[in-house]
Amino acid sequence: MTEVKVINGSITPEEEKAYVQWATEKYGVEPVSMEIEFDGEFADVRTNLGHRSFERIRRITGYLVGTLDRFNDAKAAEERQRVKHGI
């Protein structure tokens, strides 16, 4: 359940639900908390998505990949045979 804090105004429970749904669709994960600050006709929405894991992405044989497990046999062989340059 998302904790919602409203500053300089008030919103209905339906509007609160709509803000949470908007953020969930935008970021792909439900926020831990949200702060909605009203300034006249404008709303400044700050979201806290909590801890998110980081996946390393590399460019290998022309593809951006995180892991090699989805490569077919030919692409896996190409990756094994490529020249790896050191620093």
Contacts in CASP RR format, 6 or more apart in sequence:
PFRMAT RR
TARGET T0000
AUTHOR 0000-0000-0000
METHOD contacts of the structure
MODEL  1
MTEVKVINGSITPEEEKAYVQWATEKYGVEPVSMEIEFDGEFADVRTNLG
HRSFERIRRITGYLVGTLDRFNDAKAAEERQRVKHGI
2 20 0 8 1.000
2 23 0 8 1.000
2 30 0 8 1.000
2 31 0 8 1.000
2 32 0 8 1.000
2 33 0 8 1.000
2 34 0 8 1.000
3 32 0 8 1.000
3 33 0 8 1.000
3 34 0 8 1.000
4 16 0 8 1.000
4 19 0 8 1.000
4 20 0 8 1.000
4 33 0 8 1.000
4 34 0 8 1.000
4 35 0 8 1.000
4 36 0 8 1.000
5 33 0 8 1.000
5 34 0 8 1.000
5 35 0 8 1.000
5 36 0 8 1.000
6 16 0 8 1.000
6 36 0 8 1.000
6 37 0 8 1.000
6 38 0 8 1.000
7 35 0 8 1.000
7 36 0 8 1.000
7 37 0 8 1.000
7 38 0 8 1.000
8 37 0 8 1.000
8 38 0 8 1.000
8 39 0 8 1.000
9 38 0 8 1.000
11 19 0 8 1.000
11 36 0 8 1.000
19 34 0 8 1.000
19 36 0 8 1.000
19 45 0 8 1.000
20 30 0 8 1.000
20 31 0 8 1.000
20 34 0 8 1.000
23 30 0 8 1.000
23 31 0 8 1.000
23 34 0 8 1.000
23 45 0 8 1.000
23 47 0 8 1.000
24 30 0 8 1.000
24 31 0 8 1.000
27 47 0 8 1.000
27 49 0 8 1.000
29 49 0 8 1.000
29 52 0 8 1.000
31 47 0 8 1.000
31 48 0 8 1.000
31 49 0 8 1.000
31 50 0 8 1.000
32 48 0 8 1.000
32 49 0 8 1.000
32 50 0 8 1.000
33 47 0 8 1.000
33 48 0 8 1.000
34 45 0 8 1.000
34 46 0 8 1.000
34 47 0 8 1.000
34 48 0 8 1.000
35 45 0 8 1.000
35 46 0 8 1.000
36 43 0 8 1.000
36 44 0 8 1.000
36 45 0 8 1.000
36 46 0 8 1.000
37 43 0 8 1.000
37 44 0 8 1.000
37 46 0 8 1.000
38 44 0 8 1.000
55 66 0 8 1.000
56 66 0 8 1.000
57 64 0 8 1.000
57 65 0 8 1.000
57 66 0 8 1.000
58 64 0 8 1.000
58 65 0 8 1.000
58 66 0 8 1.000
59 65 0 8 1.000
60 68 0 8 1.000
60 79 0 8 1.000
60 82 0 8 1.000
61 75 0 8 1.000
61 78 0 8 1.000
61 79 0 8 1.000
61 82 0 8 1.000
63 75 0 8 1.000
65 71 0 8 1.000
68 76 0 8 1.000
68 79 0 8 1.000
71 79 0 8 1.000
END
